[in-house]
């Protein structure tokens, strides 16, 4: 057993950050390689169909923007605290007579115990960890923001269907019917633009999201295992706990807003039906029927064409991580017994 698995503690201690940095490198490559397309995606938010038409729609979008800013601040705070704890726990958690160790385990082609080599490597590790954390925050909140935009635009579209007739109530009857038809066509065009934005976002970042899901299963498992090896009252345990929270929050945001896309998309059929279509012209009824038929299939965001961005997928990731942790912990128990 020892020959097969080797030192599991050392392996897991170095692997979870390796996987994190490898996945981050893939994200950076995707952003750099698709730079022009990413800029066009951002520019497409200025299209007329995405602009709020009423006070309620404006407030819906503003609330989502505030939430996105708050999420970014929470990520930034958690990253800052985690990096600080990684920097100070080697000094405070060491046993009497034990030499100070580096915050992160790794192999270097020189002796890191000699001064000033130790100090230089120490600063390098903390600085690199901080830079990597900031990079992850930037890219991850951008992706969650894109998914949030799709969700909020669907919410705006639901509200737009419910007020089709109300917004034209001061017009004459004939003119009101014409305006209602125009409003319906505008809403359908809005829905097509939302689908176009979702397809472009998925095409750009599907690989990044898929790799993050796959890597997160292993990272969560290994982080839990490392937490089981240290004292719950140590700073190292707290730093690992915060790191775990960052990973869980990262994938939760994608799955939560992806789930909101499904929920808001499923509401479209009902919202379209609640508009005052009984006395509407034939053209209005035909277009409305076609639209309601299309919305019977809710919009879903996929990662790699297989994983659905939803809370169900999030729970599946947690269950898989726990299963792997149970196996790893069992093997380790047998190894030390």
Beta strands, then each sheet from edge to edge (+ up, - down):
strand 1: 302-303
strand 2: 307-308
sheet 1: 1+ 2-
end
